[in-house]
């Protein structure tokens, strides 16, 4: 490790909590699908900040929107109205086809908002006895890091040491409609799920699963809540991952690419009968829906729609997977994915392979020990995919 890199990493380790295990790379600049480290070495970003950078690093239109707004007005709090929150809410509702939305900051905040929304609907609309509402979740889920959310995680690294677990959650097997139906009781108010489990290793449910979930939720009168923070906004080749089966959830959670990587923005969109229950004093956020965030969010959504990033992700993802499947490597157990959310499961631990990929100019990260997630910005071109594939092949075939 060179002196400059070592200096920055030593500062992180000396003054920061050791709550991440990053690769020993210190980044300084980014543009499109590329990033550069402090020594000027260029890399392909194959993580996209866990899909927050669908539009690529520093997309000029989003940057321009941010620069323009920051010189005018950045924050009002929700004690007052501003000129940009309403237009962003309208655009989110138009794209999700929902009646109303609420703006927050981080993805975890949006998940907490959805949990509160499902519970209050359960009490005030479905008639569940107070404090008895249950939400069904899936094994191997990842919905965030708050104390409530880690309490229904099945990953010991997420929940150990943070108990007691928050009650009111029931865990079932992912991808099983039968398990969902069996778990529903009169106290069930909602089902919270990821259309594809990204952090679990890009796990894709069986074809038809989402349609079955929709039918069960409707028949049993519970809310279907899709966490599309990572899978939404074009990542899987459709604007929302649920669109692959033509499914319309009752609530949809958005984040990450909602800002194009420039600012933390998240949202929950739902039908009026759910959103109208969050009356004054029931929920809020000092920064949620602020003018700067709203300007950035509007531009980020415009880029996704105008540049047809969903369609690009569908085509590029299929091409990328086709190339990856040509690799004749004994290391590879399985290749799976939709759009540009691709998981390569290995027969050996993935961390050393990710370190070797970094040496060859590819930044990717292991997930669940043996899976490498390849999720480049959706603006990546065919020639860039070919170039990055050559570097991936060079790395994997040396083992």
N, C-alpha and C positions, 0 to 999 in steps of 0.2 A: 504494500500500500504506500503510495507516495505521500510526501510531507503535507501537502495542502489538503488532500482528502482526509488524512489522519487527523489533522487539526480540527476540521469541522465535526468529524465523527466523535472525537474526544470531548468536544463541547456538549454535543447532544447527550453523550453518556454521563458526563459529569453533572450536568444540571437538569437533565430530563428524566422522568420516570421511565423505567425500562419496559414499557407496555407494548412495544413493537419489536420485531426482529427483522429490520430491513436489510436488504443487500448492501454491501459496503460501497455504495455509489453516492456521490454528492452531486446533485443536479443544480444547474445554474440558469439554463435557458431552455425554452421549448417553442416549437413552431410546427403546426400541422401534426403529423404522426411521429415527429422526432423530438428528442431532448438531447441536451449537451451537458457533460459534466464540467467540473471546475477546471479540468485540464484541456477542455475543448473537444473531447471525444464524443462522437455522435452515436446515438442509440435509436433503435425503433422502440417506441413505447407500446408494448403489447399488453399493458394493464389498463391504460386510460383512466387512472385513479379510480379503479373499480367501476368503470363506465360513467364517470362524471364528465369525461372529455370526449363524448361522442362526436362533437363538432371539431375536435382537434385542439391542440394547444393554441391559445391566443388567437382565436378566430377574429379576423379584422373587423367584421361587422359587430360582433358582441363587444369587443374592446372599444370600438368607437361609441357604442351606446353607453357603455360604462363611463368613459371619459366625458361625454357630453353631459350626462346626468350628475356626475359627482361635483361638477362645478356649479350646479344649480341648487340641489337639495338632496341630501342623502337620507335623512331620517326625520320622521314626524312623530313616531309612536302611533298606536291606535287610538290615542286620545283625540286625534283629528283625522280628517280625510286627506287624501292626496290625489293627484291627477293621474297616477299610473297604476295603482293597485286594481282599480275597477277594470281597466282594459286587460290586465294580465289575468284576472279571474275569469273574465269573459272568454278569453282565448283558451284557457285551460278547460273550461266547460264545453266550449265548441269542439275541442279535440277529443275530450273524453266522452262527450255526449251526456254529461251529467248536468243537473240543474244548478248546483252551487258548489263552491270550493272554499277552503280555508287555507291560508298561507302560513307556513312556519319556516324554520331555518334548516335544521339537520334532518336527515332521514329518520333517525330515532324519534325526534319530536313528532314527526308526522305519524309514525306508527303509534306512539302514545295517544295522539289525537284520534286516530281511528279506533283504538281500544276504548277510549272514553265515549266516542260517538256510538259504537255498537252497544256499550253497556247502557247508556241513557236511553237509547231506542228500545232496548230490552225491557227497561223498567216502565217507560212512559207510553210506549206503543204496544209492545207485545204483552205487557202485564206481568212480567216476572217479579216475584217477591223481592223486596229491597235487599241488596247485598248478596243475592243468590245467583246472579248472572254468570254464565260460563261461556268462554270462547274456546273453540277447538283450534289447535295448532298442529303442525307437522313435526315429526322427528327430523333431526338434522337441520332445523330451520336456522336462519340468521336474519333477525329483524332489527338488530341494534345492540346497544350496550348499556341502556339504563337498567336500574335495579329490577323494575317490573319485567322488562324484556328478557334479561338474562335468567330470570326465574323460571321461564318456560323454555329455555334452551336445553338441548340434550347433550351439549358439549361441556364436559367438566371444566375445561379451561375457561369457559365463559362464566359459569355460575359458582364454581367452588370458592368459598370464602366470602360470598356476598349474600348469604341467606339471612333471615328466612325467606323462602320463596313466596312471592305474591300469590295468593289463592285465586281460583276462578279460571284456571286454564286446564284443558284436557289435551293430552298429547296422543296423536295417532300416527300410523304409518303413512309416509308420503306416497302419493300416487295411487292410493286405494280408495275408490269411491265406496266400497263396502264398509271399510273401516270408518269412514265419515258417517255414513248412515247409522251404523251401530252405536256411535258415540253420542248421537244427538239425544238430548232429554228435553223435558218441558222448560228447563232453565237455560238452554242453549240460546244465545243471542246472535252468535256469528261464527264464521269460519275464516281464519286468517292464514293465508298461504302465499308462497312464491310460485308463479307459473313455471319457472325453472329455478332450482336451488343452486345459485351461483357459488356461494361460499362452501357449500357441501361438496363441491367438485363438479359443477355443471351437470346436475342430475335432472334428467328430463322425464316427466311422467308419461305413462302410456297414452297413445293417441286416443282421443275421445274422453279422457279423464276430466278435462275442464267442462265439457258439455254435461257429463254426468253430475259433476259438482253443482253446476248451475241448476239442473233439474231437481236435485235433492234439496238444495237451499230454498228454492221456490216452494216446493211441496211441503217442506217442514217449517216454513216461515222463519228462516234465520237469514242473517245478512252474509252475503258472499263478499269477502274483502280481499282484493288482490294487491299484494305488495309488489309494485312494479318499479320500485326505486332503482334497481339494477337492470331489470329486463325491459323496462319501458323506454319510450322516446327513441325508437328505431333500432335498438341494440340487436334484437333477434330477427330482424328482417320484416317486421310489421311495426306500426307505430306503437302498439302495445302487444305484449306477448299473448294476451288473451284473444287477440284478433285472429290468431292462427286457427282457432276453432269457432270464431264468430260469437264469442261469449261476452256478455255484458255484465260485469260485476256490479254489486250494489254500492261498493266503495272501491276507489282506486287510489293507491298511495304513490306519489311521485317525489323524486328528489334528484340528486346527482346531476345528470345532464340538463336538468331544468335551468341551470345557470351556465352551462357550457364550461364549467370549471372555474369561473371567475368569482363566485360568491356562494355561500351556503343558502340554498333556497329549496324548500320542500312544500308539498301540498297534499291535501286530501280532498278528493272530489266525490260527491255523492248526490243522491236524489234529495229533493226538498224536504221530504218527511224525516230524513236523518239530520241534515245540516241545520234545519230550523230549530232543532232542539238545543243547539249550542247558543243559548241566549246570553245577554250581557252578564259577565261575571263567571260564567261557566268555564271559559277557556280563553287563552290569550297568549300574546308574545310581544315583547317590546319591539323586536326587530322584524317580526313577520309582516310581509307586505309593504316594507318600507320603499320609498321611491327609487332608491338605487337598485335594490333587488328586483323591483318590478320592471325597471327599464332593461336590466340585464336579462331577466326571464323572458320578456317579450321578444327580445332580439334572438335569444337562444332558441325559442320555439320557431320563430320565423326562419332561421337557418335550417332547422331540421325539416321543415315543410318545403321551403323554396328550393333547397338543394337536394330534395328527395333522398334523404339519408337512409330512410327505411328501405327503399328499393335498392340503394347501393349496398347496404348491409346484407340484404338477401343474396344478391349476385356475388359480392365479394366473399361472403361467408361460404357459399357453396364451392367457389373456386379454391379458397384457402383449404377447406376440408379435403377437397379432391387431391390437392398437392400433398397435404400431410399424410393421406392414406397411401401415397406411393412410397413412403419411407419403409425400407426393409430393415427395421431395427428390432432386435429381440427385447429391447427395453419396453416397447409399447404394448400395453394391455388392451386399451380401447381408445378410440377417438369419437367424441360425441359433441353435439352442439346445434344451435340454431342461429342463423345469421352470423354475426361476428362475436358470438359468445361461445367459445370452443374450449373444451377440456380434453387434454391428452393425459390419460391415466397410464402411469408407468408401473413396472413390476418392482421398482426400487424406489427409495426415498427421492423426492423431486428436488429438494433443496440444493444438493450439489450440482444437479443438472441446471438449475436456474442460475447458479453462480457461474457455471461454464457458459451459459447463454449470454450472460452479461459481459463476459470477457470477449465474446464474439459480436457484441453490438446489439443484443436483443434483451430488453428488460421485460421479464415476466416474473410471476411469483407463484410459489407452490401454494396449494390449498388442500387441506385434509391429507397432508403428508405425501401422497403419491400422485397427485394430479397437478399438472401445469395448466393454468388458464391463459389462453391467448384471446385477448379482447382489444384489438387496436382501435384507434379512432375510426369512425365510420367514413371519414373522408379519405381514407387510404386508397391509393390507386392500384390498378392491376400490376403495374410494373413494380410498385413498392412492395406488394405482396410477394411477388416473385423474388425480389431481392432479399426480403426478410426470410423467406422460406429457405433460400440457399444457406443463410446463416444458421437457421434452425437445423437443417439437414447436416451441415458441417459439424454441429455440436453433438447431435444425437448419434450420428453414425461413428463417432470416435470411441464410443463406449463399447 
